[in-house]
């Protein structure tokens, strides 16, 4: 006795595969938080260029992500690109004025610039940077007391000289908006589906 099986059509399988492929980009797009996490991992490993790419990916997903701007600032500082590092940190602080850790970091950075000018004998520029340091980090009471003892109260309007010679505008490289782990799993799943369906 011969058993005949009716061949089953691949209509449902093909439709399912097409639907999955159409929805896959929406399912595998990484969010800003994931990119910030990856960027922080790269910062921890001192892979600053990779960190910059991940933080750029975070900003692509969320252009007002203060953690990504802060991370970019730290990455550029790690690369010794102080002007861009400070620029990103200042913007992060504008987005989140309550970030006291960043306030203290910027305050110490500004104080360091002031110290450099003071060592060169440029007291006026040093005072401008020190005023800026106290303005951004009012908890630095020791520096505020020193400024007051010199007869100059901390003033917000004092303009500090640039920390570094100008340069090109900071550009943020970003990774594609796809989580690499999910993309790899998706490719493997599609390969398995195609193996069994076709």
C-alpha positions, 0 to 999 in steps of 0.5 A: 500500500502506497501512502501519498502525502499531499505536498504542503505549500510554502505560502504560509512560511514565505509570508511569515518570513517576509513579515519577519524581514519587514519587521526585523529592523524595528525589532533589532534597533538598539536604544540610546541606553544600550549605546551609552552602556556600550560606550561606557564599557569602551571608556572603561577599556580606554578605547576612546574612539570606539566609545565615541562611536557608541555615544554617537549612536546613542545621540542618533537614537536620542539627540538630547541624551545627556549621558551620551554627551557626558560620555563623549566629553570623557572620551575626548578628554581621554584622547587629550582633546580638551576643547571638545571634551569640555564642549560636550560636558558643558552641553551635558550639564545644560541638559542636566544641571543637577549632575553634581559629579559633572559639575565637580569634574568641570570645576576641577578642569577649569581650575586646572586651566587657571593653574596653568595660566597662573604658572605662566604668570598670566594672573588675569587669565588664571582668575577668569578660569578660577571664577568660571570654576567656582561658578560651575562648582560652588562647592569648591569653597577653598577656591572661592575663598582664595578668589575673595582674598585676592579682591575678586569676587566670583563673577559669572560674566568674566570670560575665560580665555580658550583652553586650547587653540581652535580646531575643527568642530567636533564631529560625532561618528556613530555606529549603525542603529542596529544591536550587533548581537541581535543582528547576528542572532537574526542572521542565524535564525534566518539561515535556519528558517531558510534551511528548513523552509526551502 
